[in-house]
Amino acid sequence: MIEPYYSCDGITIYHGDCAVIAPTLGRFDLLCTDPPYGIGEARGKNKSRSRPRSGVGNIIVSKDYGVSSWDDRPPSADLLNSLLAQSASQCVFGGIYFDLPSSPGWLVWDKENGTNDFADAELAWTNYGCAVRLKRYLWNGMCRAVPEPRYHPTQKPLAVMSWAIGLCPERPTTVLDPFMGSGTTLRACKDLGISAVGIEREEKYCEIAVRRLAQTTLALGIPP
């Protein structure tokens, strides 16, 4: 039996390979995840995005998340299909990178980036059966809708993950995120009163997720 890295108040974290751990966990109401896309985002890309500050000579220095191999390749089709089969409902960010069934229910996160070279939006594939849904939420470097700390190079805002979970046609009671990262899905589930399991291969992100789960929701609606 695989021992959890963390388990408290209906939220469980496993440190390891989801291909090994997920098959031991049974079924879930919802798979909500943001898998690696295989584009090398963990190879220090974010640091290279430092740029001059408009109108002055100093530099906006992007956060350095270090160098790792977790985004060197995407999950195999067999692994992704097995994860999809573990749940009734599914929401997969970066769905355009994977061979997924046709669906009318894409979710569009408009980052409100303004004029720059970064993507204006990100897409999540779902089997929700709904029409396309759009959420506008500013997330552009230091410019964010709320001052939410960023711990991971591909981290999604807490409000966006809560929105994606909330659109599930039947309110889930159990959620699986097999590519947990810094634990945003789990934090959203905790705030929504939903039990969730996350799996993450990088122990430093397991540690960060535990700290985020220990935080209380701040006043004025600012997420932890």
HELIX and SHEET records of a PDB file:
HELIX    1   1 CYS A   18  ILE A   21  1                                   4    
HELIX    2   2 ALA A   22  THR A   24  5                                   3    
HELIX    3   3 ASN A   46  ARG A   49  5                                   4    
HELIX    4   4 ALA A   77  LEU A   84  1                                   8    
HELIX    5   5 GLY A   95  TYR A   97  5                                   3    
HELIX    6   6 LEU A  158  GLY A  166  1                                   9    
HELIX    7   7 THR A  184  LEU A  192  1                                   9    
HELIX    8   8 GLU A  203  ALA A  214  1                                  12    
HELIX    9   9 ALA A  219  GLY A  221  5                                   3    
SHEET    1   A 9 TYR A   6  CYS A   8  0                                        
SHEET    2   A 9 ILE A  11  HIS A  15 -1                                        
SHEET    3   A 9 SER A 195  GLU A 200  1                                        
SHEET    4   A 9 THR A 174  ASP A 177  1                                        
SHEET    5   A 9 PHE A  28  THR A  33  1                                        
SHEET    6   A 9 SER A  87  PHE A  93  1                                        
SHEET    7   A 9 ALA A 121  THR A 126 -1                                        
SHEET    8   A 9 LEU A 107  ASP A 110 -1                                        
SHEET    9   A 9 ARG A 133  ARG A 136  1                                        
SHEET    1   B 2 ARG A  51  PRO A  52  0                                        
SHEET    2   B 2 ILE A  59  ILE A  60 -1                                        
SHEET    1   C 2 TRP A 139  ASN A 140  0                                        
SHEET    2   C 2 CYS A 143  ARG A 144 -1                                        
END                                                                             
